[in-house]
Amino acid sequence: FTLLSEVILDRIKGLNPLDLSRVALAWGQASCKDDLLVKSLCKAIRTNLTSFPKSRISYTIHGLSMLDCKDKQLLVDFASAWATTGPEESTEVLHIISGLARSGALDPAVCDRIAECSLQCVPRFNAWSIATILLACAQSGCTHAEFLESLGRAASLKISEFSMTDLSAAAFAAAKLSLAPILGDCIPRAALDRVSDFKGAQLAVMMHAVSRLSDSPGEYLPVLENAVLPHVPTLTPVDLRYICMAWTRAGVSTEKLREALALRTIDMIDSLDASIISHIAWAHSKLQVSNADLFKALGVRCAASISSFNPSRLGCTALAFVEAGVHEEVPLLSIARQALRSLGQMHPVPGSRLARAFIQADLESPEITALLESLASVASQQGWTGLSPSRFEQTDFQKHCAETVQEFLPSILVNQRHEMS
């Protein structure tokens, strides 16, 4: 392919659209990623874009995506041209959606447009295609409800045909896309039926997915947790986050896995980022369990990486530490200082969590006093304490936001030590 690449480069200006498509697909399938060739190929394809045979568009996108094509706009233009008349074969939908997703070019608008013209193909998708497309739609933020629900129904019919990778991908996507009404029973059951075949990372994803899909996650999680135990030494920080998200959502956990994960967390403490630290701390606080060694390690890591914490992570982590009974100055003072630096990006929910945490912690510190007074000032200026659900559409998140703000921020405003004039 290296020698052929040199020949193609010499002749690329004379290649017709069909030949350009064949080169893209052949080199892509061979994973022959010659940067100069890819750049020249994209330029030649764009020049011939309007004369490309529609039957070759999906193959071309597929090939270019496997070549790590950086010209996202070219791929989007290709997909838009294809979507004007829609697919002739179901494989076209798979190639285009997965190709755009692989290249990071599948945004919600593009995905919705592809979905709109591809509804009739869904019943013809095989199990792998369903799982792949569901995952791409979830990652892109697709909002085409009819297409997503059709994929969900197709997945429920082919659930027994999914590989373990397909099942974990479909479960993750279904949870993110809120397909619980369609897949909330069959995916958890399939997970238990094949629980011994999952790898550690897949079990972590399944725990997270089942906790969001099932109305009774407590019926399934103990079996999945028991299956995770032999895999604990192989779990990554991301796996730990998924498991902790499942615990938070379900409100249940087994002591054996908690203890094993605490040791694994401590072993990997230097590789934990802000998201993972906050999720681990939040899960343990919501479960109302505390592990002194775990929280000590989390506190030190939190302080060392505090500059990477956004306001949301700061609020969650501070409140999790305090509600777990950990009032150590090392993490909490670091959080207070970072929160002071982040006041310009502060929103009601993280602000209220920070307020609650530091009022309950009752630590004497100039930084904490300054933070509480600053939060009270921001809350007053921006009207946080005047929020009420009646001013919002009645969604669960908005209700939580309003209730959280109303419950905790007024306590700052009337706190004797931090009362505003």
C-alpha positions as a LaTeX table, in Angstrom:
\begin{tabular}{lrrr}
\hline
Residue & $x$ (\AA) & $y$ (\AA) & $z$ (\AA) \\
\hline
Phe1 & 0.00 & 0.00 & 0.00 \\
Thr2 & 2.93 & 2.35 & 0.62 \\
Leu3 & 4.11 & 1.99 & $-2.98$ \\
Leu4 & 0.56 & 2.23 & $-4.28$ \\
Ser5 & 0.02 & 5.42 & $-2.27$ \\
Glu6 & 2.84 & 7.08 & $-4.22$ \\
Val7 & 1.26 & 6.02 & $-7.51$ \\
Ile8 & $-2.18$ & 7.26 & $-6.43$ \\
Leu9 & $-0.73$ & 10.61 & $-5.35$ \\
Asp10 & 0.79 & 11.08 & $-8.80$ \\
Arg11 & $-2.50$ & 10.32 & $-10.53$ \\
Ile12 & $-5.09$ & 11.58 & $-8.04$ \\
Lys13 & $-6.13$ & 14.64 & $-10.08$ \\
Gly14 & $-7.15$ & 12.39 & $-12.94$ \\
Leu15 & $-9.24$ & 9.95 & $-10.90$ \\
Asn16 & $-13.01$ & 10.01 & $-11.38$ \\
Pro17 & $-15.44$ & 9.99 & $-8.39$ \\
Leu18 & $-15.91$ & 6.22 & $-8.52$ \\
Asp19 & $-12.16$ & 5.61 & $-8.37$ \\
Leu20 & $-11.73$ & 8.15 & $-5.55$ \\
Ser21 & $-14.41$ & 6.31 & $-3.58$ \\
Arg22 & $-12.70$ & 2.97 & $-4.18$ \\
Val23 & $-9.35$ & 4.36 & $-2.98$ \\
Ala24 & $-10.94$ & 5.79 & 0.18 \\
Leu25 & $-12.62$ & 2.49 & 1.01 \\
Ala26 & $-9.68$ & 0.24 & 0.14 \\
Trp27 & $-7.10$ & 2.30 & 2.05 \\
Gly28 & $-9.50$ & 2.72 & 4.95 \\
Gln29 & $-10.18$ & $-1.01$ & 5.25 \\
Ala30 & $-6.43$ & $-1.63$ & 5.11 \\
Ser31 & $-5.84$ & 1.04 & 7.81 \\
Cys32 & $-3.17$ & 2.56 & 5.59 \\
Lys33 & $-3.18$ & 6.07 & 7.11 \\
Asp34 & $-0.95$ & 8.09 & 4.83 \\
Asp35 & $-1.55$ & 11.70 & 5.91 \\
Leu36 & $-0.48$ & 13.19 & 2.59 \\
Leu37 & $-2.68$ & 10.78 & 0.64 \\
Val38 & $-5.69$ & 11.43 & 2.89 \\
Lys39 & $-5.29$ & 15.20 & 2.52 \\
Ser40 & $-4.99$ & 14.93 & $-1.26$ \\
Leu41 & $-7.87$ & 12.47 & $-1.42$ \\
Cys42 & $-10.18$ & 14.78 & 0.56 \\
Lys43 & $-9.27$ & 17.71 & $-1.70$ \\
Ala44 & $-10.01$ & 15.68 & $-4.83$ \\
Ile45 & $-13.28$ & 14.37 & $-3.41$ \\
Arg46 & $-14.46$ & 17.88 & $-2.52$ \\
Thr47 & $-13.68$ & 19.05 & $-6.04$ \\
Asn48 & $-15.87$ & 16.24 & $-7.39$ \\
Leu49 & $-18.50$ & 16.32 & $-4.64$ \\
Thr50 & $-21.49$ & 17.23 & $-6.83$ \\
Ser51 & $-20.78$ & 14.46 & $-9.33$ \\
Phe52 & $-20.31$ & 11.65 & $-6.80$ \\
Pro53 & $-22.60$ & 8.63 & $-7.38$ \\
Lys54 & $-25.09$ & 8.46 & $-4.50$ \\
Ser55 & $-24.49$ & 4.73 & $-4.19$ \\
Arg56 & $-20.85$ & 5.42 & $-3.28$ \\
Ile57 & $-21.35$ & 8.13 & $-0.64$ \\
Ser58 & $-21.76$ & 5.80 & 2.32 \\
Tyr59 & $-18.72$ & 3.71 & 1.32 \\
Thr60 & $-16.65$ & 6.87 & 0.90 \\
Ile61 & $-17.62$ & 8.21 & 4.33 \\
His62 & $-16.89$ & 4.79 & 5.83 \\
Gly63 & $-13.45$ & 4.67 & 4.23 \\
Leu64 & $-12.49$ & 8.24 & 5.09 \\
Ser65 & $-13.52$ & 7.77 & 8.72 \\
Met66 & $-11.23$ & 4.75 & 9.04 \\
Leu67 & $-8.43$ & 6.91 & 7.63 \\
Asp68 & $-8.95$ & 9.42 & 10.47 \\
Cys69 & $-10.14$ & 12.08 & 8.04 \\
Lys70 & $-9.90$ & 15.48 & 9.72 \\
Asp71 & $-12.16$ & 17.27 & 7.23 \\
Lys72 & $-15.38$ & 16.97 & 9.24 \\
Gln73 & $-17.20$ & 19.45 & 7.05 \\
Leu74 & $-16.57$ & 17.29 & 3.97 \\
Leu75 & $-18.13$ & 14.31 & 5.73 \\
Val76 & $-21.12$ & 16.38 & 6.86 \\
Asp77 & $-21.61$ & 17.78 & 3.34 \\
Phe78 & $-21.49$ & 14.24 & 1.96 \\
Ala79 & $-24.05$ & 13.02 & 4.50 \\
Ser80 & $-26.33$ & 15.99 & 3.84 \\
Ala81 & $-26.26$ & 15.31 & 0.10 \\
Trp82 & $-27.06$ & 11.65 & 0.74 \\
Ala83 & $-29.94$ & 12.51 & 3.11 \\
Thr84 & $-31.80$ & 14.49 & 0.46 \\
Thr85 & $-33.07$ & 11.25 & $-1.06$ \\
Gly86 & $-32.34$ & 8.78 & 1.74 \\
Pro87 & $-30.92$ & 5.24 & 1.74 \\
Glu88 & $-31.40$ & 2.55 & $-0.84$ \\
Glu89 & $-29.80$ & $-0.11$ & 1.38 \\
Ser90 & $-29.86$ & $-0.38$ & 5.18 \\
Thr91 & $-26.06$ & $-0.74$ & 5.28 \\
Glu92 & $-25.78$ & 2.85 & 4.02 \\
Val93 & $-27.32$ & 4.13 & 7.25 \\
Leu94 & $-24.84$ & 2.14 & 9.34 \\
His95 & $-21.83$ & 3.31 & 7.32 \\
Ile96 & $-22.83$ & 6.95 & 7.43 \\
Ile97 & $-23.84$ & 7.16 & 11.09 \\
Ser98 & $-20.91$ & 5.11 & 12.38 \\
Gly99 & $-18.48$ & 6.86 & 10.02 \\
Leu100 & $-19.54$ & 10.34 & 11.12 \\
Ala101 & $-19.46$ & 9.25 & 14.76 \\
Arg102 & $-15.98$ & 7.78 & 14.39 \\
Ser103 & $-14.75$ & 11.08 & 12.94 \\
Gly104 & $-16.49$ & 13.24 & 15.55 \\
Ala105 & $-18.71$ & 14.81 & 12.88 \\
Leu106 & $-22.09$ & 13.48 & 14.05 \\
Asp107 & $-23.84$ & 16.35 & 15.81 \\
Pro108 & $-27.51$ & 16.28 & 16.89 \\
Ala109 & $-28.80$ & 18.14 & 13.82 \\
Val110 & $-26.98$ & 15.88 & 11.35 \\
Cys111 & $-28.02$ & 12.74 & 13.24 \\
Asp112 & $-31.67$ & 13.84 & 13.32 \\
Arg113 & $-31.62$ & 14.50 & 9.58 \\
Ile114 & $-30.20$ & 11.04 & 8.86 \\
Ala115 & $-32.72$ & 9.49 & 11.25 \\
Glu116 & $-35.62$ & 11.21 & 9.52 \\
Cys117 & $-34.85$ & 9.61 & 6.15 \\
Ser118 & $-33.83$ & 6.21 & 7.55 \\
Leu119 & $-36.88$ & 5.09 & 9.54 \\
Gln120 & $-37.91$ & 2.49 & 6.99 \\
Cys121 & $-34.53$ & 0.73 & 7.30 \\
Val122 & $-34.67$ & 0.00 & 11.03 \\
Pro123 & $-36.53$ & $-3.35$ & 10.76 \\
Arg124 & $-33.78$ & $-4.59$ & 8.42 \\
Phe125 & $-30.88$ & $-3.80$ & 10.78 \\
Asn126 & $-29.06$ & $-6.76$ & 12.30 \\
Ala127 & $-28.19$ & $-6.87$ & 16.00 \\
Trp128 & $-24.71$ & $-5.39$ & 15.57 \\
Ser129 & $-26.03$ & $-2.52$ & 13.46 \\
Ile130 & $-28.73$ & $-1.73$ & 16.01 \\
Ala131 & $-26.24$ & $-1.58$ & 18.88 \\
Thr132 & $-23.73$ & 0.46 & 16.85 \\
Ile133 & $-26.31$ & 2.99 & 15.67 \\
Leu134 & $-27.92$ & 3.29 & 19.12 \\
Leu135 & $-24.53$ & 4.06 & 20.67 \\
Ala136 & $-23.68$ & 6.63 & 17.98 \\
Cys137 & $-27.08$ & 8.30 & 18.46 \\
Ala138 & $-26.57$ & 8.44 & 22.22 \\
Gln139 & $-23.10$ & 9.95 & 21.89 \\
Ser140 & $-24.24$ & 12.51 & 19.33 \\
Gly141 & $-27.29$ & 13.67 & 21.26 \\
Cys142 & $-29.83$ & 12.55 & 18.66 \\
Thr143 & $-33.35$ & 13.77 & 19.48 \\
His144 & $-35.42$ & 12.05 & 16.77 \\
Ala145 & $-37.85$ & 10.23 & 19.08 \\
Glu146 & $-39.52$ & 8.09 & 16.42 \\
Phe147 & $-36.20$ & 6.77 & 15.11 \\
Leu148 & $-34.85$ & 6.10 & 18.61 \\
Glu149 & $-38.01$ & 4.32 & 19.73 \\
Ser150 & $-37.95$ & 2.23 & 16.55 \\
Leu151 & $-34.35$ & 1.26 & 17.30 \\
Gly152 & $-35.39$ & 0.37 & 20.85 \\
Arg153 & $-38.16$ & $-1.92$ & 19.63 \\
Ala154 & $-35.78$ & $-3.54$ & 17.14 \\
Ala155 & $-33.26$ & $-4.09$ & 19.92 \\
Ser156 & $-35.87$ & $-5.78$ & 22.12 \\
Leu157 & $-36.65$ & $-8.24$ & 19.31 \\
Lys158 & $-32.99$ & $-9.11$ & 18.70 \\
Ile159 & $-31.73$ & $-9.01$ & 22.28 \\
Ser160 & $-30.72$ & $-12.68$ & 22.19 \\
Glu161 & $-28.56$ & $-12.05$ & 19.10 \\
Phe162 & $-26.41$ & $-9.36$ & 20.73 \\
Ser163 & $-22.79$ & $-10.13$ & 21.50 \\
Met164 & $-21.61$ & $-9.09$ & 24.96 \\
Thr165 & $-20.08$ & $-5.94$ & 23.45 \\
Asp166 & $-23.33$ & $-5.20$ & 21.60 \\
Leu167 & $-25.41$ & $-5.74$ & 24.74 \\
Ser168 & $-23.30$ & $-3.39$ & 26.88 \\
Ala169 & $-23.27$ & $-0.76$ & 24.11 \\
Ala170 & $-27.04$ & $-0.99$ & 23.62 \\
Ala171 & $-27.63$ & $-0.86$ & 27.38 \\
Phe172 & $-25.47$ & 2.25 & 27.79 \\
Ala173 & $-27.20$ & 3.94 & 24.86 \\
Ala174 & $-30.68$ & 2.97 & 26.02 \\
Ala175 & $-30.01$ & 4.46 & 29.44 \\
Lys176 & $-28.69$ & 7.70 & 27.98 \\
Leu177 & $-31.53$ & 7.97 & 25.47 \\
Ser178 & $-34.24$ & 7.32 & 28.10 \\
Leu179 & $-35.51$ & 4.15 & 26.42 \\
Ala180 & $-36.50$ & 2.53 & 29.71 \\
Pro181 & $-40.18$ & 2.17 & 28.68 \\
Ile182 & $-39.06$ & $-0.06$ & 25.79 \\
Leu183 & $-35.88$ & $-1.74$ & 27.07 \\
Gly184 & $-36.22$ & $-1.40$ & 30.84 \\
Asp185 & $-37.17$ & $-5.06$ & 31.32 \\
Cys186 & $-35.43$ & $-7.00$ & 28.57 \\
Ile187 & $-31.92$ & $-5.54$ & 28.97 \\
Pro188 & $-31.66$ & $-6.18$ & 32.74 \\
Arg189 & $-32.99$ & $-9.73$ & 32.23 \\
Ala190 & $-30.53$ & $-10.36$ & 29.41 \\
Ala191 & $-27.71$ & $-9.05$ & 31.60 \\
Leu192 & $-28.52$ & $-11.54$ & 34.34 \\
Asp193 & $-28.98$ & $-14.43$ & 31.92 \\
Arg194 & $-25.46$ & $-13.87$ & 30.52 \\
Val195 & $-23.77$ & $-12.32$ & 33.50 \\
Ser196 & $-20.86$ & $-14.79$ & 33.58 \\
Asp197 & $-19.86$ & $-13.86$ & 30.01 \\
Phe198 & $-19.22$ & $-10.16$ & 30.66 \\
Lys199 & $-15.79$ & $-8.65$ & 31.13 \\
Gly200 & $-15.13$ & $-6.32$ & 34.04 \\
Ala201 & $-15.57$ & $-3.07$ & 32.09 \\
Gln202 & $-18.79$ & $-4.37$ & 30.53 \\
Leu203 & $-20.18$ & $-5.28$ & 33.94 \\
Ala204 & $-19.50$ & $-1.74$ & 35.16 \\
Val205 & $-21.40$ & $-0.30$ & 32.20 \\
Met206 & $-24.24$ & $-2.76$ & 32.71 \\
Met207 & $-24.56$ & $-1.79$ & 36.38 \\
His208 & $-24.85$ & 1.85 & 35.38 \\
Ala209 & $-27.33$ & 1.09 & 32.60 \\
Val210 & $-29.52$ & $-1.25$ & 34.66 \\
Ser211 & $-29.71$ & 1.28 & 37.49 \\
Arg212 & $-31.21$ & 3.79 & 35.04 \\
Leu213 & $-33.34$ & 1.43 & 32.97 \\
Ser214 & $-35.01$ & $-0.74$ & 35.60 \\
Asp215 & $-37.75$ & 0.34 & 37.97 \\
Ser216 & $-36.32$ & $-2.20$ & 40.45 \\
Pro217 & $-32.51$ & $-2.06$ & 40.08 \\
Gly218 & $-32.08$ & $-3.61$ & 43.51 \\
Glu219 & $-33.29$ & $-6.91$ & 42.03 \\
Tyr220 & $-30.45$ & $-7.00$ & 39.50 \\
Leu221 & $-27.47$ & $-5.13$ & 40.94 \\
Pro222 & $-26.47$ & $-7.69$ & 43.62 \\
Val223 & $-25.98$ & $-10.35$ & 40.93 \\
Leu224 & $-23.97$ & $-7.96$ & 38.75 \\
Glu225 & $-21.90$ & $-6.82$ & 41.75 \\
Asn226 & $-21.06$ & $-10.40$ & 42.65 \\
Ala227 & $-19.92$ & $-10.95$ & 39.05 \\
Val228 & $-17.72$ & $-7.83$ & 39.21 \\
Leu229 & $-15.73$ & $-9.03$ & 42.25 \\
Pro230 & $-13.25$ & $-11.28$ & 40.36 \\
His231 & $-12.60$ & $-8.44$ & 37.91 \\
Val232 & $-11.83$ & $-5.71$ & 40.46 \\
Pro233 & $-8.03$ & $-5.83$ & 39.86 \\
Thr234 & $-8.63$ & $-4.99$ & 36.18 \\
Leu235 & $-11.11$ & $-2.15$ & 36.66 \\
Thr236 & $-10.14$ & 1.29 & 35.37 \\
Pro237 & $-11.04$ & 4.66 & 36.90 \\
Val238 & $-13.88$ & 5.00 & 34.37 \\
Asp239 & $-15.23$ & 1.60 & 35.47 \\
Leu240 & $-15.23$ & 2.80 & 39.07 \\
Arg241 & $-17.23$ & 5.86 & 38.05 \\
Tyr242 & $-19.91$ & 3.76 & 36.32 \\
Ile243 & $-20.28$ & 1.50 & 39.35 \\
Cys244 & $-20.56$ & 4.47 & 41.70 \\
Met245 & $-23.13$ & 6.09 & 39.42 \\
Ala246 & $-25.15$ & 2.87 & 39.66 \\
Trp247 & $-24.94$ & 2.91 & 43.45 \\
Thr248 & $-26.06$ & 6.52 & 43.57 \\
Arg249 & $-28.99$ & 5.88 & 41.28 \\
Ala250 & $-30.15$ & 2.66 & 42.94 \\
Gly251 & $-29.32$ & 3.55 & 46.51 \\
Val252 & $-28.07$ & 0.02 & 47.21 \\
Ser253 & $-24.70$ & $-1.72$ & 47.22 \\
Thr254 & $-22.97$ & $-4.78$ & 48.64 \\
Glu255 & $-20.34$ & $-4.41$ & 51.33 \\
Lys256 & $-17.92$ & $-6.82$ & 49.63 \\
Leu257 & $-17.76$ & $-4.82$ & 46.41 \\
Arg258 & $-17.58$ & $-1.50$ & 48.27 \\
Glu259 & $-14.55$ & $-2.67$ & 50.22 \\
Ala260 & $-12.87$ & $-4.16$ & 47.15 \\
Leu261 & $-13.48$ & $-0.99$ & 45.13 \\
Ala262 & $-12.14$ & 1.18 & 47.95 \\
Leu263 & $-8.84$ & $-0.70$ & 47.84 \\
Arg264 & $-8.76$ & $-0.51$ & 44.04 \\
Thr265 & $-9.48$ & 3.21 & 44.19 \\
Ile266 & $-6.62$ & 3.81 & 46.63 \\
Asp267 & $-4.28$ & 1.82 & 44.37 \\
Met268 & $-5.18$ & 4.07 & 41.41 \\
Ile269 & $-5.62$ & 7.31 & 43.33 \\
Asp270 & $-3.10$ & 9.30 & 41.29 \\
Ser271 & $-4.96$ & 8.57 & 38.06 \\
Leu272 & $-8.38$ & 9.76 & 39.25 \\
Asp273 & $-9.76$ & 12.95 & 37.71 \\
Ala274 & $-12.29$ & 15.40 & 39.12 \\
Ser275 & $-15.31$ & 13.58 & 37.70 \\
Ile276 & $-14.31$ & 10.24 & 39.17 \\
Ile277 & $-13.39$ & 11.68 & 42.57 \\
Ser278 & $-16.73$ & 13.44 & 42.87 \\
His279 & $-18.72$ & 10.39 & 41.75 \\
Ile280 & $-16.97$ & 8.07 & 44.21 \\
Ala281 & $-17.40$ & 10.49 & 47.10 \\
Trp282 & $-21.02$ & 11.27 & 46.16 \\
Ala283 & $-21.98$ & 7.58 & 45.93 \\
His284 & $-20.59$ & 6.78 & 49.38 \\
Ser285 & $-22.30$ & 9.78 & 50.95 \\
Lys286 & $-25.64$ & 8.81 & 49.39 \\
Leu287 & $-25.22$ & 5.24 & 50.60 \\
Gln288 & $-24.48$ & 6.69 & 54.05 \\
Val289 & $-21.28$ & 4.69 & 54.38 \\
Ser290 & $-17.84$ & 6.05 & 55.08 \\
Asn291 & $-14.41$ & 4.54 & 54.63 \\
Ala292 & $-11.77$ & 6.59 & 56.41 \\
Asp293 & $-8.85$ & 5.37 & 54.31 \\
Leu294 & $-10.76$ & 5.91 & 51.07 \\
Phe295 & $-11.86$ & 9.45 & 51.94 \\
Lys296 & $-8.37$ & 10.36 & 53.16 \\
Ala297 & $-6.92$ & 9.29 & 49.80 \\
Leu298 & $-9.70$ & 11.05 & 47.90 \\
Gly299 & $-9.12$ & 14.21 & 49.93 \\
Val300 & $-5.42$ & 14.32 & 49.17 \\
Arg301 & $-6.04$ & 13.68 & 45.46 \\
Cys302 & $-8.81$ & 16.28 & 45.40 \\
Ala303 & $-6.50$ & 18.93 & 46.86 \\
Ala304 & $-3.72$ & 18.01 & 44.42 \\
Ser305 & $-5.98$ & 18.26 & 41.35 \\
Ile306 & $-8.34$ & 21.01 & 42.52 \\
Ser307 & $-7.66$ & 23.31 & 39.56 \\
Ser308 & $-9.46$ & 20.82 & 37.28 \\
Phe309 & $-12.72$ & 20.93 & 39.29 \\
Asn310 & $-15.57$ & 22.93 & 37.77 \\
Pro311 & $-18.31$ & 24.42 & 40.02 \\
Ser312 & $-20.51$ & 21.33 & 39.68 \\
Arg313 & $-17.72$ & 19.00 & 40.80 \\
Leu314 & $-16.77$ & 21.34 & 43.64 \\
Gly315 & $-20.32$ & 21.38 & 44.97 \\
Cys316 & $-20.81$ & 17.62 & 44.74 \\
Thr317 & $-17.44$ & 16.79 & 46.28 \\
Ala318 & $-17.70$ & 19.24 & 49.16 \\
Leu319 & $-21.19$ & 18.09 & 50.12 \\
Ala320 & $-20.25$ & 14.42 & 49.72 \\
Phe321 & $-17.28$ & 14.77 & 52.09 \\
Val322 & $-19.30$ & 16.59 & 54.73 \\
Glu323 & $-22.31$ & 14.27 & 54.55 \\
Ala324 & $-19.95$ & 11.30 & 54.86 \\
Gly325 & $-18.73$ & 12.83 & 58.11 \\
Val326 & $-15.38$ & 13.93 & 56.69 \\
His327 & $-14.56$ & 17.50 & 57.76 \\
Glu328 & $-10.87$ & 17.43 & 56.90 \\
Glu329 & $-9.33$ & 20.80 & 56.09 \\
Val330 & $-7.07$ & 19.48 & 53.30 \\
Pro331 & $-9.81$ & 18.88 & 50.72 \\
Leu332 & $-12.37$ & 21.37 & 52.03 \\
Leu333 & $-10.10$ & 24.41 & 52.13 \\
Ser334 & $-8.84$ & 23.57 & 48.65 \\
Ile335 & $-12.44$ & 23.37 & 47.44 \\
Ala336 & $-13.27$ & 26.70 & 49.10 \\
Arg337 & $-10.33$ & 28.46 & 47.44 \\
Gln338 & $-11.18$ & 27.02 & 44.01 \\
Ala339 & $-14.84$ & 27.92 & 44.45 \\
Leu340 & $-13.84$ & 31.52 & 45.17 \\
Arg341 & $-11.90$ & 31.53 & 41.91 \\
Ser342 & $-14.94$ & 30.09 & 40.10 \\
Leu343 & $-17.64$ & 32.47 & 41.33 \\
Gly344 & $-18.09$ & 33.89 & 37.85 \\
Gln345 & $-19.23$ & 30.46 & 36.59 \\
Met346 & $-21.27$ & 29.55 & 39.67 \\
His347 & $-24.86$ & 28.35 & 39.24 \\
Pro348 & $-27.63$ & 27.82 & 41.83 \\
Val349 & $-27.27$ & 24.08 & 42.40 \\
Pro350 & $-23.48$ & 23.89 & 42.93 \\
Gly351 & $-23.69$ & 27.13 & 44.88 \\
Ser352 & $-26.33$ & 25.72 & 47.21 \\
Arg353 & $-24.36$ & 22.51 & 47.69 \\
Leu354 & $-21.23$ & 24.44 & 48.60 \\
Ala355 & $-23.24$ & 26.55 & 51.04 \\
Arg356 & $-24.76$ & 23.52 & 52.70 \\
Ala357 & $-21.41$ & 21.73 & 52.93 \\
Phe358 & $-19.50$ & 24.56 & 54.54 \\
Ile359 & $-22.28$ & 25.56 & 56.93 \\
Gln360 & $-22.52$ & 21.95 & 58.13 \\
Ala361 & $-18.73$ & 21.55 & 58.28 \\
Asp362 & $-18.53$ & 24.57 & 60.62 \\
Leu363 & $-14.82$ & 25.11 & 59.95 \\
Glu364 & $-13.20$ & 28.36 & 61.03 \\
Ser365 & $-11.31$ & 29.70 & 58.04 \\
Pro366 & $-11.02$ & 33.07 & 56.29 \\
Glu367 & $-11.44$ & 31.33 & 52.92 \\
Ile368 & $-14.67$ & 29.64 & 53.98 \\
Thr369 & $-16.05$ & 32.85 & 55.48 \\
Ala370 & $-15.22$ & 34.68 & 52.26 \\
Leu371 & $-16.84$ & 31.96 & 50.17 \\
Leu372 & $-20.08$ & 31.91 & 52.14 \\
Glu373 & $-20.36$ & 35.69 & 52.04 \\
Ser374 & $-19.59$ & 35.70 & 48.30 \\
Leu375 & $-22.16$ & 33.00 & 47.62 \\
Ala376 & $-24.75$ & 34.95 & 49.58 \\
Ser377 & $-23.93$ & 38.07 & 47.58 \\
Val378 & $-24.14$ & 36.25 & 44.24 \\
Ala379 & $-27.37$ & 34.54 & 45.30 \\
Ser380 & $-28.93$ & 37.86 & 46.22 \\
Gln381 & $-27.78$ & 39.63 & 43.07 \\
Gln382 & $-28.90$ & 36.86 & 40.73 \\
Gly383 & $-32.15$ & 36.08 & 42.52 \\
Trp384 & $-31.35$ & 32.46 & 43.32 \\
Thr385 & $-33.45$ & 32.45 & 46.49 \\
Gly386 & $-36.48$ & 33.65 & 44.56 \\
Leu387 & $-36.58$ & 30.65 & 42.26 \\
Ser388 & $-39.59$ & 28.39 & 42.45 \\
Pro389 & $-40.83$ & 25.43 & 40.40 \\
Ser390 & $-43.74$ & 27.51 & 39.16 \\
Arg391 & $-41.28$ & 29.58 & 37.13 \\
Phe392 & $-39.98$ & 26.49 & 35.37 \\
Glu393 & $-41.37$ & 23.80 & 33.16 \\
Gln394 & $-42.07$ & 20.93 & 35.50 \\
Thr395 & $-39.07$ & 18.72 & 34.85 \\
Asp396 & $-37.39$ & 16.69 & 37.56 \\
Phe397 & $-34.08$ & 18.51 & 37.19 \\
Gln398 & $-35.63$ & 21.95 & 37.36 \\
Lys399 & $-37.67$ & 21.04 & 40.42 \\
His400 & $-34.53$ & 19.70 & 42.09 \\
Cys401 & $-32.65$ & 22.86 & 41.19 \\
Ala402 & $-35.32$ & 25.14 & 42.62 \\
Glu403 & $-35.88$ & 23.08 & 45.75 \\
Thr404 & $-32.16$ & 22.81 & 46.45 \\
Val405 & $-31.69$ & 26.55 & 46.12 \\
Gln406 & $-34.70$ & 27.39 & 48.27 \\
Glu407 & $-33.70$ & 24.96 & 50.98 \\
Phe408 & $-30.08$ & 25.90 & 51.52 \\
Leu409 & $-29.21$ & 29.34 & 50.24 \\
Pro410 & $-31.56$ & 31.23 & 52.57 \\
Ser411 & $-29.61$ & 29.73 & 55.45 \\
Ile412 & $-26.60$ & 31.71 & 54.33 \\
Leu413 & $-28.55$ & 34.93 & 54.19 \\
Val414 & $-29.76$ & 34.57 & 57.77 \\
Asn415 & $-26.66$ & 32.92 & 59.21 \\
Gln416 & $-25.58$ & 35.02 & 62.16 \\
Arg417 & $-21.89$ & 34.92 & 61.31 \\
His418 & $-22.37$ & 35.75 & 57.64 \\
Glu419 & $-25.46$ & 37.97 & 57.63 \\
Met420 & $-25.39$ & 40.54 & 54.86 \\
Ser421 & $-26.09$ & 44.15 & 55.69 \\
\hline
\end{tabular}
